[in-house]
Amino acid sequence: SCSCAPMASSTLAAMTGGSRDSEELPLPRAGDARQAEQLLDQMLGNGMRPTIDAFNAGIQACVASKATGRAEYYMQALRRLGVRPTVVTYNSLLNVFAACRDAKRAVWWVREMERCGQRPNKVTFGTMCKVYASKGWPEAVVETMSAFESTGGVLNEYLFAALIAACGTKRPPDVSGVRVAVRDLV
C-alpha cells in the first residue's frame, strides 16, 4: 500500500515552481528518504522543473544511502535547469560526503560553494569538522574551527565534539588533544 497521500496539484505546482500543475504525485512522508529520491526522480523524468526545496530533499535523502553519485547528479540537474543552489543545498551535499567519510569531495564542494557566491555558515563548518573527525584529522578540525571563529562564529559543543572525535579516531589516539579540547570546551 502507498504510504503517502496524493499530492494536490497546488502543492505539486509549488514544489515544481508551477511548471506543471496537472499531475498528482505522492508527497513523501517525513523521514522517508527513498520516497523523496523517487519523487524527485519522477519529477525529473516527467520533464518538470523541481524547486530548490525538492532538490534539497532529494540530496538530503542521499545521506541515508550514502549515494554520493546520486547527490552529485541532483546538483548537476538543478544547475542544468537553472535552479540556484542555496547554502542548504550545499550543506545537504556535504552531509552525504560526511556520511561517506569523503573529505576530498567535501572540500571540493565547499570551494565550489564559495566560487558560486554562497558563504559557508555554522552548519557548513560543523559538517566539515565532522568529515575531518571521521578521518582522524584533529589538525583539520582545529583549522576549520579557527576559520569559523574568523567569520565571527562562536565555537559550540558540536565543534568540540568533532575535535574530541578526531583525536580519538586518530591512530594512535591523541589523548592529550582530547584533554585540551575538553578543557577549552568547559
C-alpha positions, 0 to 999 in steps of 0.5 A, spaced: 500 500 500 502 507 498 504 510 504 503 517 502 497 521 500 496 524 493 499 530 492 494 536 490 496 539 484 497 546 488 502 543 492 505 539 486 505 546 482 509 549 488 514 544 489 515 544 481 515 552 481 508 551 477 511 548 471 506 543 471 500 543 475 496 537 472 499 531 475 498 528 482 504 525 485 505 522 492 508 527 497 513 523 501 512 522 508 517 525 513 523 521 514 522 517 508 528 518 504 527 513 498 520 516 497 523 523 496 529 520 491 523 517 487 519 523 487 524 527 485 526 522 480 519 522 477 519 529 477 525 529 473 523 524 468 516 527 467 520 533 464 518 538 470 522 543 473 523 541 481 524 547 486 530 548 490 526 545 496 525 538 492 532 538 490 534 539 497 530 533 499 532 529 494 540 530 496 538 530 503 535 523 502 542 521 499 545 521 506 541 515 508 544 511 502 550 514 502 549 515 494 554 520 493 553 519 485 546 520 486 547 527 490 552 529 485 547 528 479 541 532 483 546 538 483 548 537 476 540 537 474 538 543 478 544 547 475 542 544 468 535 547 469 537 553 472 535 552 479 540 556 484 543 552 489 542 555 496 547 554 502 542 548 504 543 545 498 550 545 499 550 543 506 545 537 504 551 535 499 556 535 504 552 531 509 552 525 504 560 526 503 560 526 511 556 520 511 561 517 506 567 519 510 569 523 503 573 529 505 576 530 498 569 531 495 567 535 501 572 540 500 571 540 493 564 542 494 565 547 499 570 551 494 565 550 489 560 553 494 564 559 495 566 560 487 558 560 486 557 566 491 554 562 497 558 563 504 559 557 508 555 558 515 555 554 522 552 548 519 557 548 513 563 548 518 560 543 523 559 538 517 566 539 515 569 538 522 565 532 522 568 529 515 575 531 518 573 527 525 571 521 521 578 521 518 582 522 524 584 529 522 584 533 529 589 538 525 583 539 520 578 540 525 582 545 529 583 549 522 576 549 520 574 551 527 579 557 527 576 559 520 569 559 523 571 563 529 574 568 523 567 569 520 565 571 527 562 564 529 562 562 536 565 555 537 559 550 540 559 543 543 558 540 536 565 543 534 568 540 540 565 534 539 568 533 532 575 535 535 574 530 541 572 525 535 578 526 531 583 525 536 580 519 538 579 516 531 586 518 530 591 512 530 594 512 535 589 516 539 591 523 541 589 523 548 592 529 550 588 533 544 582 530 547 584 533 554 585 540 551 579 540 547 575 538 553 578 543 557 577 549 552 570 546 551 568 547 559 
